[in-house]
Structure formats: structure tokens, C-alpha cells
Amino acid sequence: MNFAVGPTQLHPQIPSIAQDFLTSSLASASHRSSAFQQLYANTVEELKTLMGIPQNYEIYFDASGSSLFERVILNLTTESSHHFVSGSFGEKWFSYAKLLGRRVEKTSIKSDFSGYELPEEIDTDSLICLTYNETSLGVKLTPKMLQKFRQKFPNHLIALDTVSAAPLIDFEWSDIDSTFFSVQKAFGMPAGLGVWVVSPNALKRGLALIDKYPLHQGAHNRISDFHKNYKTYQTPSTPNIMGIYMLCEICKTYNHLGGLSYLKKINEQQRAFFDKEISEINGLEFSITNSDYRSKTIAVLKYAEPKRLIEALKKRDITISKGYGDFEEQHIRIGIFPHHEMESIRHLIEALKSCLN
């Protein structure tokens, strides 16, 4: 059993979906073919249905969530970005912008993880960069926090990293202009596909920047190239067609079962059980004590000897993740995603209890 934070346990339908793909003509189809165009169109429809994405937002495919850190900065900023950082991955996005020569500002989350002290002003052209679900510490932004950003900065573009949460989201799309995620976490898919969701306002900014700064966005996968190809459901370069096929099929499955409301119900049941059990195990403690700010998909737990516990679980064929960065010797991280079965979660809890006795 794999409870790593990503890549994680595969959705149980992935083997059969992969077999169907490999025995279909899509396995060797061109990304200029009508078969791929239909797949792209179907995937957009299923993903928008599942996540409630507005019809006028565009959806692009890239290599990974990390590659989209760079893509967003290159395509949606002129000179500056302001990063609101709650952990290592927010810090990584900040560092990308700095390496790309942008003028960067950073605001760190409050010590109790209850949000940010918002600055009075942010440069007019700055892109606001937020991490919705911080994979390193297990902290998430609430819908009210995102609403405050939109109310305070109504004319700024807001970009949101939802890598370890999507499709489990609870924000209003009107509060953000762009988001991106990868598929090897809450979708339960193999790694190798990043998804970029772009609003009309973000697209307008990106296209305007090309006219003003023709070399500003690099040469590969510029937003203008994505947009031009999106009109006919194609991609600028050869994408991960198998990944797109899998994403389409997983979205179809979830939509058939009830969509996002179904996923939220499953997640609530998982976390109600998991959080209660963890709170009763001596030696384990949530790094985020206030459940309002605790990630629904990434459980980060304090433990005195994380390496020993990880190795003990390995002997039971259970994989979890170590703490990230400076917290490697203090934390363990556990992915709890919708495709994890309750019986597996119960088995994990029993194994934790056994290892800690």
C-alpha cells in the first residue's frame, strides 16, 4: 500500500485504463490527428464538469506541476511577482521567479497558519502567487482567505498552486485567475502530466505581454502557442497522450459517481476516521493543530523518530513519505486521497499502532 504524498497509490482502474489505451489507435496517434482532438475535447469537458471550471477558462497540458511554476511566471508577469509562502513549495515557486530575473516580494504565513498579514499595496503589474495546499507542511488556504485576496487586490492576477489538492477544491473560481496541478497525487495516476487552467483575464495578460515583450516568455510552450492550438484542441508540441487519456477516464468515473460532491464526501469520511485515530495514538501529533487550516489530502505528523517508523512500515509493505526539507528529522507525511480505500486506511492505522507500541 502506498500512502506517499505523490506519486502515490494508483487508482484501481488505472491498469485497465492503460490496457485499453495501449490496444487503441490513440497509442500511436499524432497530436494533430482528429482522434487526439476528440480526446482533448472530451478531457476538457470531463475535467470542467468534475471541478466546476468555468466554460470560458482554457485548459493546457504540460509536463508537470513544477514545470508550470516556470510557465506561469514566464507568461503572466512583466517584471515582478509577490509570493505568499506557507512552506517549501511556495518557497520553490518564489525561487523560480527570482532565477528568471523577476523582481520578487515574499510574505510568509502567520505562525499559527491562520493566513497572511496582507500588505497595503502590491505593485500594479505583480502576479500574486499562492499555494493552496502546501505539500511540505500540510497546511491549506481556506475559501475565506482567498476571498480576502480578491477583495483586497481586485485588479491583480492571482495564480494558485493546487498540485496536491486537485480535484478536491473548495474555492470560487472567480477568486483566482490561474491554477495548475499534476496528476500523481489526488487523481491517483502515474506521474508525467501537468494541467494548467487559465482564465480569460490571465490569457489577456499573457497575450498582451507577447506583443510588448516578444522574447519575454521564452520559446517553448508560450501561452500564445497554447491558446492558438487550444482553439482546435491541439497542443504546441507532442504531449503525454496516455496521461491525458487516463485523466479523461478517471474524471469520467468520478463524474458518473457524483462528481466533486462525491469526492468531498469520501474525503470527509476518510479524514474523520483518520484524524480521530491519529489523535488517540501516543507519540503522533498533527503539525497543523487547527483543523480549519489542515490539508484534507496531506497529513503531516510530528514524530520523534521518523526514519525508524518509516522503515517499520516498509516491512509491512506500507509506504509513507518522510518530512520535507528542514523537517526530515521531525515529520512523517501521509497522503490521504479519494481513491484510497477505507479498508487500506484502517490497515495503515493498525500498522501505526503496532509500530508505536
ABEGO torsion letter per residue (X at the ends): XBABAOBBBBBAAAAAAAAAAAABAAAABBAABAAAAAAAAAAAAAAAAAAGBBAABBBBBBABAAAAAAAAAAAABAABBBBBBAEAAAAAAAAAAAAAGBBBBBBBBBAAGAEBBBBABBBAABBBBBBABBAAAGBBBBAAAAAAAAAABAABBBBBBAAAAOABBABBAAABABBBBBAABAAGBBBGBBBBBBBAAAAAAAAAAAAABAAAAEABGBAAAAAAAAAAGBBABBBBAAAAAAAAAAAAAAAAAGEAAAAAAAAAAAAAAAAAAAAABBGBBBABABAAABBAABBBBBBABAAAAAAAAAAAGBBBBBBBEAAAAABBBBBBBAABBAAAAAAAAAAAAAAAX
